[in-house]
Amino acid sequence: MPARVTDQEEYQQALDNAQRLLGQPLVLPLGEGEPPVGEDFRRLATIRTFGDSWPRSGLDDRSRAALVSVAIAATLGTHEPLRGQLRIALNSGVTKEEIVELFIHLAAYAGAARAFDSYQIVLAVFAEASQRTPEPDEG
């Protein structure tokens, strides 16, 4: 009978997967005045997201990031999750042009106001990515 993976091992595997996808460690410190049980929320959410959902074989990371996660976070207007999903998308080979196309489509189905609001996060992540890895010179 195989040994059961402990909750701590699951959490570490999820953190490792998050780092691989994000291109940087996932840091979720407790907020000021937040009770210690907040760590349980972060651990459980991280395990479910980066330990259970992302590793599934039904979609590759690129499709999951570009077609599903970015669109959902943008439609919901959840800016911090959108920021992370955009980082994952770019780290998974999704191009900036494809992300812009996604937002053009999003404007038609989720509304221009929501798409434009979320697009401000896109611009910030594009700028961040450009600072880390300069665009190749054209010409």
N, C-alpha and C positions, 0 to 999 in steps of 0.2 A: 504494500500500500504506500503510495507516494506521500512524502511529508507535506503537511498543510503549510502553505505560505502564510506567514504571520501578517497581521495588519501593518506592522512597521515595514516589512519587506514589500508589501503591496504599495505602501506609500512611497518608499524609496524608488521602486520601479516606475511609479507614476511620475515622480519628480524627475527621474532620469529621462523619461519619454518627453516630458514637458520641455526640458532643457534642449533635447535634440530638436524638437519642433520649433521652439522659440528662438533658438540660437543663443540663448542666455539662460541663466538659472531663474526659476520661478521663485520669487521671494514674496511671501505673504505674511508680513509681520502683523501682530495685533495692533489695532488702532488705539489711540489714547482713550482711556476709560473703558475699553472693551474687556469683558470678563474672560478669564482663561479658557472657558468652554468654546470661545471663538476659534481656538486652534482645532477643535474637533470638527467644526464646520469646514474649515480650510482643508483639513486632511481628507474628510469624506468627499468633498466636492472635487478635490484633486484626484483621488482614487477613481471616482466614477467617471470623470472627464478624461484624464490622461492615462488611466490604467485600464478602464473598461471600454470606453467609446472609441477613442482614437486608434487603438491597436487592432480593431476589428478588420477583417479581410474583405469586407464587402465593397469598400472604396479605398483607393490609394490616398495617401496624405494630400497630394495636390488637389484631387477632386474634392475631398472632404473639406479642405481649407477654402478653396476658391468657390466651389458651387454651393456649399451648404453653410459652413460656419460664418464666413464673412457676410453672406446675404442675411442670415438670421440675426446676427448681432447688429448689423446696420438697420434692418427693418425694425427691430425692437428699440433701437436708439440707445443701446448699452455701450457707451463709449469706451470704457476700459476693456471689456471683453473684445470689442471690435479692434482696438489697438493690438491686442495679443493675437487675434485671428489674422490680422493683416501681416504681422510679423511672421506668423507660421506660413501664410500663403507665399510671401516673398521667399522665405527659406525653403519652401517646397517646390520652387521653380515657376510659380505663377508670375507673369510679367506685370509690370505697372500698367501696360496697355490693356491687359485682360481685366485687371481690377477696375479700370475706368469704364470698360465696356459693361462690366457687371453693374456698376452704378448707373449707367445709362438705362439699362434694363430695369434696375430697381426703381428708378424714378417713374417708369411707366406703371409698375405694379404696386409699389408701396407709397407712391406719391413723391412729388418733387421736393416738398418741404422736408420730409424725412430723409430722402436721399441727400439733399444738399447739406443738411445738418450733420449727417454721418460722414459726408465727404470731407468735412473739415478735419476729421481724424485721419482720413486717407492722406491728406496733404501733409499732416504732421509726421506720419509714419514714412512717407516718401522722403521727406527732408531728413529724417533720422537715418534712413537707409543710405541716402546719398552721402551723408557725413561719414558713415562707416566704410562704405565702399564707393569711391568716386565712379561716376559714369565714364565709360571709355570715350576718348576723344573721337569726334566724328570728323571724317574727311580723309 
